[in-house]
Amino acid sequence: MDFTRRIVLGACLLALLMAAVGVKGRTTEESGRKEIEAFNKRYVELHRKMDTPGILALWAEDGVDLMPGNVPMIGRKNISAWVEDIVAKMPGYKVTMQEMEFHDIHVCGEWAWEWATEHQEVQPPEGKAPINSYGKMALVLHREANGEWKVQQEMWNAAPKP
């Protein structure tokens, strides 16, 4: 085989290899996006049910929660204590509506990030008027060694009613 033909054949093989890698990358990103969408669906459902242990199980052991007006909460143990304290101060309150719309889901290997808008309605006890709150949040997720996605970082703040 002459030199020119070898160069052309090598370039064709290299182009095919690069195309295959590109398709695999898109397939991996798409499957990761579907995993995050499933995670988000579960995340919202657990909030609707007020399933505090279920929600906290979605956090990484060393997760960080950045809530407005608070120091950073580092670690699931600290985040759990904070959430459980809030829940204990609100006996009889029930989430009656939870909406979250997730945007810009990005997946890169074992990491994913996204942001969301949120609307929640809570019914206080004793027939008091419902409480409507709106917020926005940013999430950084990490795929653990067992394949489960966990919240690594969350930042949340209030938002005006749209």
C-alpha positions in Angstrom: 0.0 0.0 0.0 1.5 3.3 -0.9 2.1 6.1 1.6 -0.8 8.4 0.5 -3.3 5.5 0.7 -2.1 4.7 4.3 -2.5 8.4 5.3 -6.0 8.5 3.9 -7.0 5.2 5.6 -5.5 6.3 8.9 -7.4 9.6 8.8 -10.6 7.8 8.0 -10.1 5.4 10.9 -9.3 8.3 13.2 -12.5 10.1 12.1 -14.6 7.0 12.8 -13.0 6.6 16.2 -13.7 10.2 17.1 -17.3 9.9 15.9 -17.8 6.8 18.0 -16.4 8.6 21.1 -18.7 11.5 20.5 -21.8 9.3 20.2 -20.9 7.5 23.4 -20.4 10.8 25.2 -23.8 12.0 24.1 -25.4 8.7 25.1 -23.8 8.8 28.5 -24.9 12.4 29.0 -28.4 11.6 27.9 -28.6 8.6 30.3 -27.2 10.7 33.1 -29.9 13.4 32.3 -32.6 10.7 32.6 -31.2 9.6 35.9 -31.2 13.2 37.2 -34.8 13.6 36.0 -35.8 10.5 38.0 -33.9 11.8 41.0 -35.8 15.1 40.7 -39.2 13.4 40.5 -38.4 11.5 43.7 -37.1 14.6 45.4 -40.3 16.5 44.7 -42.5 13.5 45.7 -40.7 13.2 49.1 -41.3 16.9 49.7 -45.0 16.5 48.9 -45.2 13.6 51.4 -43.2 15.5 54.0 -41.0 12.4 54.2 -38.1 14.0 56.1 -36.0 10.8 56.5 -36.5 10.1 52.7 -35.4 13.6 51.8 -32.4 13.5 54.1 -31.4 10.1 52.6 -30.9 11.9 49.3 -28.1 14.0 50.8 -24.4 13.0 50.6 -22.8 12.4 54.0 -20.6 15.5 53.5 -23.2 17.5 51.7 -23.4 21.3 52.1 -26.6 23.3 52.5 -26.4 27.1 52.0 -29.6 28.5 53.3 -30.1 32.3 53.5 -29.4 33.9 56.8 -27.5 30.8 58.1 -23.9 29.7 58.3 -23.2 26.9 55.8 -24.4 23.6 57.1 -21.8 20.9 56.4 -22.7 17.2 56.6 -25.9 15.3 56.5 -25.9 15.1 60.3 -25.9 18.9 60.7 -28.5 19.3 57.9 -30.7 16.7 59.5 -30.6 18.4 62.9 -31.6 21.7 61.3 -34.5 20.2 59.4 -35.7 18.1 62.3 -35.6 21.3 64.5 -37.8 23.1 62.0 -40.3 20.2 61.7 -40.5 19.9 65.5 -41.5 23.6 65.7 -44.3 23.1 63.2 -46.6 20.4 64.5 -49.7 19.9 62.5 -48.5 21.7 59.4 -49.0 19.9 56.1 -47.6 20.4 52.6 -50.6 20.6 50.4 -48.8 21.5 47.2 -45.2 21.3 46.0 -44.1 22.3 42.6 -40.5 22.4 41.3 -39.5 23.1 37.8 -35.9 22.1 37.1 -33.8 23.9 34.5 -30.4 23.5 32.7 -29.6 19.9 33.8 -26.0 19.3 33.1 -24.2 15.9 33.7 -20.5 15.5 33.5 -19.3 12.1 34.6 -20.1 11.6 38.3 -21.3 15.2 38.7 -24.5 17.0 37.8 -25.8 20.5 38.4 -29.1 22.3 37.8 -31.3 25.0 39.1 -35.0 25.0 39.9 -37.9 27.3 40.7 -40.2 26.3 43.6 -43.7 26.9 44.8 -45.0 25.4 48.0 -48.3 25.6 49.9 -48.4 24.6 53.5 -51.6 24.3 55.5 -51.2 25.3 59.2 -53.3 23.6 61.8 -56.5 25.0 63.3 -57.9 26.2 59.9 -55.4 29.1 59.6 -54.8 30.5 56.1 -52.5 28.5 53.9 -48.9 29.7 53.5 -47.6 30.1 50.0 -43.9 30.4 49.4 -41.8 30.7 46.3 -38.1 30.1 45.9 -35.2 29.2 43.6 -32.4 26.8 44.2 -29.2 25.5 42.8 -28.2 21.9 43.2 -24.9 20.1 42.7 -25.4 16.3 42.6 -22.8 13.6 42.9 -23.1 9.9 41.9 -21.9 7.8 44.8 -19.8 4.6 44.4 -23.1 2.6 44.6 -24.5 4.5 41.6 -27.0 6.6 43.6 -27.2 10.4 43.0 -26.9 12.4 46.1 -27.2 16.2 46.9 -23.7 17.4 47.4 -24.6 21.1 47.6 -27.8 23.1 47.7 -28.3 26.8 47.7 -31.8 28.1 48.2 -33.4 31.5 48.5 -36.8 33.1 48.4 -38.3 34.4 45.2 -41.2 36.7 44.4 -44.5 35.2 43.3 -44.3 34.9 39.5 
